[in-house]
């Protein structure tokens, strides 16, 4: 079975015009979840990776499984106000207004090789904020891995234009 066949589309969620690509149907299927983790890791086999960072919230489910598989540590990148320790902040644009992502200042060490993970890349704004946080720590980004790319929103191209490798497993049309 192809990975996209495990992903459910919910029209007009969270608002009209958005086709919500719901990975909970992928996560709840034992073969689907296993396949997603294996496919996300495939290009990095044999490459040294010191930490996995992931974007709240669905990225955590993937990032935790990937970090466990690699026997490395996991670092959460969260929405503002959720992390208890000292953090760095990066603002990014949403369709309406701005938001902020945060990472603990002691989450990564300088020079560590980091893989950044989330479920989906759309405009790339969330991912770009994550990349900036990883760079603030002077860590080295190995790449960014997502299950889903929405190519019409241009996020993958944006992140690649920053010189970062982007690995995606499938594409869907529209927003
Ligand atoms: P962006 O910053 O525009 O690349 O948006 C990516 C973030 O928003 C990810 O964390 C996704 O989980 C979420 N997201 C954006 N668009 C969708 C969509 N159509 N379906 C599901 N999640 C989405």
Boltz pocket constraint, residues with backbone or C-beta under 6 A from the ligand:
constraints:
  - pocket:
      binder: B
      contacts: [[A, 18], [A, 19], [A, 20], [A, 21], [A, 22], [A, 55], [A, 56], [A, 57], [A, 58], [A, 93], [A, 118], [A, 119], [A, 120], [A, 121], [A, 122], [A, 123], [A, 124], [A, 125], [A, 126], [A, 127], [A, 155], [A, 175]]
      max_distance: 6.0
